Amino acid sequence: MAALLAFSSALLAQSPEVSITSPKPPRVVGPLLRPFHLEKRVVTPARLTDSPRLESLVRSGNLYLSARDVIALVLENNLDIAVQRYGSLLGQEVQRRAEGGGYLRQVDTPLIPGPLSVSLEGVTVGTSGLTGGVGSGGGIVSQIGPVPPNLDPNLVASMQFGHLTTPLTNTILNQTTALTNDYRQLFLQYSQQFATGTNGTLTYTSNRSMLNSPTPLLNPATSGFIDLVINQNLLQGFSIAVNKRDVTVAKNNIKFNTLQLKRQVITTVSAALNLYWDLASFDDDLRIKERALATAKKQYADNQIENRLGTLAGIELTRAAAAVSASQEDVVIAQTHVEQQEAVLKNALTRTGVESVWLDDVHIVPLDRIEVPKTEELKPTAELIQNALEARPEVEQLKVNLESNRVLLKGDKNGLLPTLQAFAELTNNGLSGPVNPLYNGCCGVPNAAFVGGYGNLLSQVADRKFPNYSAGVSLNIPLRNRAAQADYVTDQLQLRQNELQLQRAVNQVRVDVKTAVIGFQQARVRYENAVNTRVLAEQTLMAEQNRFNLGAAPDTSLLIQAQNNLSLTQSAEVQAMANYSHARIALDEAVGQTLDVNHISMEEATSGRVATASSIPDSIPAAEGRPR
């Protein structure tokens, strides 16, 4: 219980696999910047260390693994799945970009095939391949149709100060030969586009000018205006669905990336289970080869005794020695398979692979053995196919892409329309300033409405005392418009291609399921035949042993051959069991039930943290831990 609590605490203490954080903004500047979303966003570093589960399964230099532990370690440590976890967050950032009016980006991560055993025997299932979502890696990256509006507002502010000196030869107007102007300019502008195809710009400008001339009535004089311009698309670009189509596609791509992670989990878990069961079968085969070697050595020792007694010919001693040599070679080959398979499995279950010295020295001990049930109840193939069509993520991915293609096609169609824009502009002007202290009365009495400070200017602008109005429409008709027409037809053709690809994937799913069912049934029949063959080999060996012991057989060749045949049939039975496990895993993958059969939660797969504790027994028999 204490070990379980310690493991759970260590598990909960782990940071999320992938996350984006926003550090706390400065106390003074932060609240001012928050409305403009200028916060700093930080992506957490990639985790390159293994989960604590791995070391918790080690006892006395051995790594004890059950099939359930293999699945948990794959979900927590496998790099292929870890890479794929970034897909959804990348898709969310593309959506964030699209919501601001940016184009779609390539962010998809292709599916990574699972690791293979050192032995290539077994059953595999083919699946239809996909590599990317529409508009990001697997689809378009250029923009066709009306350009999406920039939905993020834009604020521009500028101030300018200056001093100008202008030499004059004509002094009638300004009554000075060197006119100086100390000026200050202020410019503020707020602009924003909307999904309705509306574009609005609000501009405020003021200009303060102080001259050294006695002729202006107001000095310094401050002029300014506030200007509102509204443009509205009436044909091309006049549709919320069209203007936000990239956002819709980005959301679909998030679904695609989530399904891609699911596919990666299925692919990697299936491959890891194949590695595990192959290692278990290699271990069993090694034990068979070691028993055969022990039998051959015993036979050789017995033959030596009988040869010294003169009851056995020397050629029989040579035959027994040859059998020992052949058995020793078989043991070496079997040991090589085990060690190579361990390296492959360790690499699939860890983030550093065999780089860790302590892990490289650890020997994997499978706790589970392949079990073939006496009877097998399979659902009808038609029902399995229907389940596969509903559960296989690649079929759903094609449907998501098809929906995205239809959304983008609406934008292509809208791009065929002429550009018709209506606009309206409202401007309020103002002028204010104190009476020129140098004024010589040359131009009459200053108007009292203009005499005042900056507040007077703002009051004139707000009261619309000096307004300007304008409105109109603008029509742009591209003749022939061949580029837009070609784009529209091209995307229609690609849509038809995608519909056919979906049908092809559906057909492939049917073939996958039927092939997997046939392979599974054949694997079971082969296993039953291998069991029967092994039983017959045991009976044959027993008969030859009795004949030899009773002296009915003059030589040991038939006995040695029977011993070899038994070893071969035992190895064939082990391989048949491994092939059965591969066929079972392939059938689950073809039907799309890998996650359900193995009780895998996509929430845990997405977070990279499995809540289930390790299944290692409290006490492990010493015989189970075989040293290298």
C-alpha positions, 0 to 999 in steps of 0.5 A: 500500500505504501508503494502504491501511495508513493507511486500515485504521489509521484505520478500526480506530481508530474507536469502535463506532457504538453502545455502552454502557460502565461506567466503572471504579467507585471503589476503595473504594465500587465493590466494595461496590456491585457485588453490588447492580448499582449501577454507572453505565452510560453510552451513547456519544455519537452519531457525527456525523462521516463515516468516513475513507473519504469523503475518501480517495476525493477526487482533485483536487476530484472524488469518484470512486465505484464501486458498491462504494464507494457500498455501503461509504459507506452502511453507514458513514455513512448516518443511516437505518441509523445510527438503526436500529442503536440498535434491538437495544441498545434491545431489550436494555435492554427485556429487562433491564427485563423480567428485573427485573419491569418492563413492556415499553416502546415502543422500536421504530424504524420503517423509513425509506424510502430516498432517491429520485432527482430523476427518478422513472422506474424500477422499484420493488417493493412490500413488506408493511409492519411498524413494530414488535415485540410489546409495544414500539411495534408491539404491546401496552404494557399488561399483561394477565394476572398481573403479572410478579414483580419478579425484582430483590431489594430491600434496606431498612435504617433506623435511628432514634434518639429521646428521649421524655418522658412526664408521668405522674400515676400513679406506681405503675407507673414510680414517676416523674412524668416518664418518659423513654425514650432509644431506638434502632431498627434495621430490616433487610429483604430481599425477593425474588420468583421466577419460580416465583410465590414471594415471600420476605421476611426481616426483622430488627428490634431496639429498645433502650429505656433508661428512667429508671424503677426498676421495669423489671428490665432497663434498657436492654432490647433486644428483637428478632426475625427474621421469615421470610414465604413466599408461593406462588401455586398457581393464578394466577401459578403458572408460570415460562413465564407469569411470564417471558413478558415476558422471552421477548417482549423476546428476540423483540423483539431478533430483530425489531429485528435484522431491522428493521436488516437491512430498513433496510440492504436498503432504503437500499442498494437506494435508494443504488444506484438513486441511483448508477446514475441519476447515471451515466445522467444523466452519460451523458445529459449527454455525449449532449446535449453531443455533440448541441450540438457537432453542432448548432453545427458544422451552424450554422457550416457553414450560415453558410459556405454561406449566405455563398457563396449555396448555401444559403437563409437559412431553413436558417440559421435552422433550424440556429440554432434547433437550436443553441438547443434543444440548449443548453436540453437541455444545461442541463436535463441539467446540472441533473439531474446536480447535483441527483442529486449533492446527493441522493446526497451526502446519502445517503452522509454524515452532514452532507450538503451542510453540509460546504463542501468536500463541496458543492464536490466533483463526483461521478464514477461509475467504474462503468457500467451493463452489460447482459449478452448473456444472462440466466439467471433461476431459475424463478419458483417457486424465486425465490418459495421463496427469497424466503419464506425470505430476506425479513426482514419475513416472519420478523418477522411469524413472530416477532410471532406467536410473541410473541402466543402467549406472551402469550396463555398469560398471559391464560389464566392470568389466568382462574384464581382466586388461591390463595396458600399462606403460611408465617411463622416468627418468632424473638424475643429479649430482653436487657439488663443489670440496671437499676441503679435497680431497687428489687426491686419485681418479683422477681429478674431471669431470668438468661437475659435478662441480657446484651448484644446478643450474648445477644439474637442468641443467643436469636434464632438458637437459636429460644428464643421461636419463632412459627409460622403457615401458611395459604391464601388463595383469591380467586375473582372472580365472572364475571371478565368483564374477564379473559375479554374480554382472553383472547378479544380476544388470541385474535382478534388472534392470528387476525388476525396469522395472516391478516396473515402469510398476506397477507405471504406472498401479497404476497411471491409477487406482489412476486417475480412483478412484479419478474420481469416488470418485469425481463424487460420492462426487458431487452426495452425496452433491446434495443428501445432499442438497435435504435432507436438503431442505426436512428437512426444509419443514418438520420442517416448516410443524410441526411448523405450526401444533404445532402453530395451535394446531393440534399437542398435543405434541412437540416430532414431532417438536423436532424430525424435528428440530433435523433432520434439524440440522443433515441434515445441518451437513451432507450437510457441511460434503458433501461439505468437502468431495467434497473439499477432492475429488477435491484435491485428483483428482488434486493430482492423475492427477498431476495438484496440482501445476498448479491448485493452481498456485504454482511455484517450484522456490518459493517452492525451495527458501521458499519465496513467492512473492505474498502478503497476501490476507487479506481484509483491513477491516474485519467485526467484526462478522467474528471474533468469540472469543473462 
